[in-house]
Amino acid sequence: MDNNRLTRVLRCNRCGSILQTVDKNKEGFVETSALESFSGENDILYCSSCLETISALNKSIIDENEDNSILKILDDARATDAFLIWVIDLFSLDSSFSQKIIDKIKLLNIAIICTKYDLLKPFIKLEEIEKYLIERLEFYSIKPKYIKIVSNIEKQSNDLDLFYRKLIKEYSWNDVYVIGSITSGKTSLINQMLKNFRNKSQRLIRQFEYPGTDIKVLEIPLSNSFFIYEIPGFSLSRSVLSKVELSVQKMLIPKKELKIHEHKIKDNESIQVGSIAALSLIDGKKTKINFYSSEFIDSYIVSTKQLQARMCNNYLDKKLKPSSNRLKSFNDYDVFDYICDKNSTYIDISISGLGWFTFKQNGQIIRLTVPKNTQISVERSKFYVK
């Protein structure tokens, strides 16, 4: 037998799929350049899908380290009785309240600036969202000195300029720290403030590595002794955004007013949201449920018995948007049950980075299916403020 006719079949070192360069939608796909750079048995090859997953795992470790560095910086802010500007993304409002962050800042003087009100404006009045926000802040013992809700930071620059002038007047004898998640619009706020910045100190604006951490902070002088510090955005490690590839992230982030998915489901029916998440009615009366999301997302009512197969099949046929190459089997999801009260109040069940379900609770048992380690929160509905 001519052993020279045998050639090694290259397989992914993680999932075992046979590597191929022809079809991106089939398992084992790898870029041609990766095969060309493969030098032999000592090299390790991954298919493109597994490589993305490994990169995501590594990034989550980096994100966790960055968040720990931010907590260290907030310790310094608390020690110097600094003033804090907290920029909150209204689309992700219910997942913005990290207990670790709150424990660091709740005794400080705080200004709250909420962004992206334009996404919610068709559904809720400004005074209602402000009332809801104050209620949430009071729950965490936070009493802000100032609250401003904006749709577009650039278009509402006059209001923010007034705030900036007030800040300089009242808190020029304190350091000011600006915090917020990666998607909050914090950097846009800083850029708007800098348009009217007048440096009356002998110090320059600079970016530097904050002592005791490995993250860079923007320092803007208020005087020769006091500064504004823009801290890097909190990571999204418990958001759906961190569980999917960049092309899917772009679909999840809304660009205009939110899309309402109106559904009515009965026992053993589920609302499937692409192949990303699902809400199932395990027990209870027929329930009207609205789902609020980006305009690019599809949802559909399916039998709960068929949900697992449908979500996994959607990864392959991509009939519903969005679909992620990182969510291939039901082992990639967490499942939670929630027992509703019988008081006929409306609640929001929010899935960080994806959107939220709103419905009237009446003793139902609700099941949530979400990507592993995704944050879920249950709160009184922001759209039914009494």
Steps between C-alpha positions, in 0.01 A plus 500: 500500500627847409495696828612811314143530371371555856457862604401629839147643526519825692247536782410775746698450821194602709184354345654233274330618179679427175638832378383640167536833319197483270182584695491746791158371606615141548692361794878492483537814290839665526657786309743390228772716656484293819570179308776662301679601822462151652850355535444150633408281796624747763259769380143520630211567263149615591198545278381862473206439734715353779759772453230762560385316813854478639554870426176581683610298806835678506327836465269424793807446719644833383165671561486361855849634572402840362188512718711420807727791406196729473392396850847594624471845341157549660659424838726799438200713396325413825813570706529853355125578520490545123198600292368227269327520162327170420391460137226238460372341178118496531473201267702298753367682807395193700841335459695819581482461877808299592505447876881514505497842334214628717679399822793719393308812396176528696644739762644739239341809348363367171355637178306256281485552125279251314546463125295355212159623615405524131481119492226502766334832425203357302404277795564696819487863609813673626359553850405131523846372414648754744264378774594139425871587508471680835316199642780268390768731639321529835491121521882509492519796743628734229382861519641687199557874505400526135312286246493572128333279239608558140432346162801619308798653676603715205148631427444588867838666539356823646353317800824313556705818465295655781569192709873521425515868605312416819742216564803728463345758731390268779753217491826655378642417845436128452625241259224383263476141378291406194381138490265290287478182295664461160168573324386791721622790285749611766770592249254708295418693818867567566552614139206741534640640824839553339348719227450773760798413715721792602823393660585759764758278667864432424426132442429331167230249409667162500436128490698290744511157659325532834735403788448148627303396189569417137227721352531846348301797630436838337591790732352847439620782730236702685778692676862440588388259772169343393406297194226326304583133450327300229515136603478225232152353455383211712526172316199320357610157623144412614331652195385307195733733308800318644364159397471564125722606213535861382257465209226385741585768755421763236154348459430503874583868554197715403556791262150649522183463707453153641308230320198356686434129453139439609419140587239295685617161625330218686628202700800331339554773242818703468613827347821421314733796441721393212732235637603734782231462768144390577217553747267206569169480686535182706180543697227763510224666302547631149722807534557806284872575490681788332867468419706819443817471296712632218323543168715223348372216721235240412282304740249219449263283705598132508404192697716474813556133419657603171693799636832328560512350150379823338763716670776261402365466144477876468876513550524301177216633283494856647128548428464732802737787575734510675691175496846456653772252409590490869162354601491160332349264757266522797805457725591860408193634688387549858135437594316680782145469635319797653181465705287813458296663774121491483455875545429594135788749483712547189864395507801520269727200460818643349775309323815710507600619154193355327184672627213425736163326526205689654182329622243489781588240760227273627671201658657371180819294490731654241813334363789702354760350267807722455870463408707374792593757766263765365346740751121488545311750714134516604356840591168685511426608145639837400207541257230468765597759760221570751 
